[in-house]
Amino acid sequence: MKKVILLLMFFAMLTALPTLQSNAQTQQDTVSATVPDDIQFTEVGSEQDKAANSEIKDSVSKDTTTAVKDTKVQKTPEAKDSLWGIFIAGLIGGFIAFFLPCIYPMVPLTISFFTKRAETKGKGIRGAIIYGLSIIIIYVALGFIITLIFGAGALNELATDGIFNIFIFAVLLIFGISFLGAFEITLPSSFVNKIDSKSDSRGLGGIFFMAATLAVVSFSCTGPVIGSVLVAVSSTGDYLAPVVAMFGFSLSLALIFTVFAIFPSWLTSLPKSGGWLNSVKVVLGFLEIGLALKFLSTADLAYHWGILDREVFIAVWIVIAFILGFYLLGKIKFSHDSDIPYVSIPRLFLGGAAFTFAFYLIPGLFGAPLKAVSALVPPLSTQDFVIGQESSSAAPAVNHAKRKYADFLHIPHNIDGFFDYEEALAYAKEVKKPLFLDFTGHGCVNCREMEARVWSDPRVLKKLKEDYIVVSLYTDDKTDLPENEQFESVILGSKDSPAKVNTVGKKFKHLQAERFNTISQPYYVLLGTDEKELVSPPIGVEFDIEKYLQYLDKGLSEFAKKQTNE
């Protein structure tokens, strides 16, 4: 039984942390804005001449004084679906927390609390249910407080903020190191004792404070898990995300304790506490450290610092995977670990899985696509050395001047595209090809997944390279705009407090919100040279390659009809 639980738990941890990040990014990728109908599309950032820039400023200034409705944030159907993902991630996090040394040994003590004070079995069951509900109330209140402090809009802006991502990187790193046994994160003892003293009282209050005691006493273990859940979902921009995550986390804990309180005889089926609980903490610590790198990478990409390129990121993950494998096989031991007289079958298989993952990553150091983790690692464009790069990058020669933002932005698969809407539109008119607008972001996990799984298909890639003019518009890039291109946006702010558009990312976020009534990424729009949509509505995440090809083919067909009519 113990071995089965350990095996299931480890794979749950392997699944949970990437899921948190994926769901968090999915939620960020699918937040949309309802934009007032009376605001017309403004061509921003044009380099035609200074007069054009002056007209843009005048137009935007006029917009800020016009009575318009405030921008509202709504959830698309995809966003609602991703809330289920966040809930499931929180649920998994709760089950993981149950097997940590600060909670697992408390199960018999908690169950005995109900059996001793209950006069009848019915009262015992009622007390157990109230105890479970109290756990849910405590943790959901924490998620609600997070929402009140930051708010949905602020959380969305924090998603790619450099300082915020570095802070989260540091927090997760500290949590991971604490799980390795370097130190414990605990609440003040006076606070813990005060809460514990109230749990002895009779009635509902005593049961509630018993649940509160569980929360504060187990904080050294649950704190890092809760922190991982919250930092992953706090950047979604959805005001429900922290609450939903904490509901899932608390529900799993509440169900476990409530079920065992109702059926105390089931406790005999649980494995006894022991050194294996410390192993759970250590494994989780390594996973948290690996996850922390994703937040540092997001900031690094958005600000173009170049401190965590793809090969460096992968190398760190390889080292972590190897250390984890040796630890599971008993070759590495920490101070709080028990002696391992032999390697159990679950440890052998889990250690083998860690080594397999490490060897899978090694080709990535030389440019292998690593499709299984392509959404989490930095893009291939940040890698210094790629085997066969010279031959593979020999794209058809195109005579054109240096393209705007091409010195720090890149399109995968050697697609010869643009990074500025106006520039791409002018070129599309010149060569009489339709536009493929790729609203993307450095921190967009689904964007990287689409590029690795869908764009890499030879049929899709051929159409993007030959039939369309691709323009990748990074809506989270932090590169400053020249002062004469900066303006204020009612769309991204409000009538009373317009947002300052002073970066490349905000410039294209404004364009996307104003023209297409959304700020979601990825978002793919097919436009004719008359700037009208060829296929409506545009699409976002679509991993079905056949459907993606149909979308591209329909755009080409509509463009050909327009050309014929002209």
Number of C-alpha atoms within 10 A of each C-alpha: 9 12 13 9 13 19 16 11 17 18 12 16 20 13 13 21 23 20 21 27 25 22 27 30 24 29 29 29 27 28 23 20 22 19 22 16 10 11 15 11 13 16 15 23 23 16 13 10 8 12 11 15 20 12 14 21 20 12 16 17 15 10 21 20 12 13 10 18 17 18 17 15 17 14 17 16 10 15 22 14 15 21 23 16 21 32 23 22 29 32 23 24 28 26 21 23 26 22 21 23 22 18 19 17 16 16 18 15 9 19 21 13 18 22 19 10 12 16 10 11 12 11 14 20 19 17 24 27 19 18 27 25 18 22 28 23 19 17 22 22 16 18 23 18 14 19 21 11 10 15 17 22 16 17 24 21 15 18 26 25 20 20 12 19 24 19 15 21 24 17 19 26 21 21 27 27 18 19 27 23 16 12 12 15 16 14 14 9 11 9 12 17 13 12 20 19 13 17 19 14 13 10 10 14 14 17 24 22 22 23 25 23 22 19 21 21 21 22 19 22 25 23 18 24 24 22 15 25 27 22 23 28 34 28 27 29 29 28 22 18 29 31 25 24 32 29 26 25 30 26 23 24 22 22 19 16 23 23 16 17 28 20 12 17 9 11 14 9 9 11 13 13 14 12 14 19 18 21 23 21 22 24 20 25 25 22 22 25 23 23 23 24 23 22 26 22 28 27 25 22 26 21 19 19 11 11 12 23 21 22 24 15 21 20 16 15 23 22 12 18 24 20 19 26 26 16 19 25 21 18 11 12 15 13 8 13 18 13 9 14 7 9 13 12 11 19 20 15 16 19 23 18 16 22 20 14 16 22 14 14 22 17 14 21 21 16 19 14 16 17 15 12 15 21 23 24 23 26 21 22 18 17 18 12 14 16 12 10 11 9 8 11 11 9 13 10 7 7 6 7 6 8 13 15 13 13 8 14 17 20 19 15 17 15 19 18 20 24 24 23 22 17 17 23 23 12 17 20 15 10 10 17 21 26 28 23 24 21 24 27 25 24 29 26 27 26 24 25 20 20 20 21 16 21 21 16 13 10 13 17 17 14 16 19 17 12 17 22 27 25 23 23 25 27 26 27 27 20 16 15 17 11 9 13 21 21 22 20 23 27 28 24 19 16 19 13 13 18 18 15 21 19 20 24 23 24 26 26 26 26 25 23 20 24 15 20 17 22 26 27 29 24 21 19 22 28 25 24 22 11 11 11 19 24 20 11 11 15 14 21 19 13 15 11 17 13 11 18 16 11 19 21 16 15 23 22 13 18 22 15 10 14 13 8 6 6
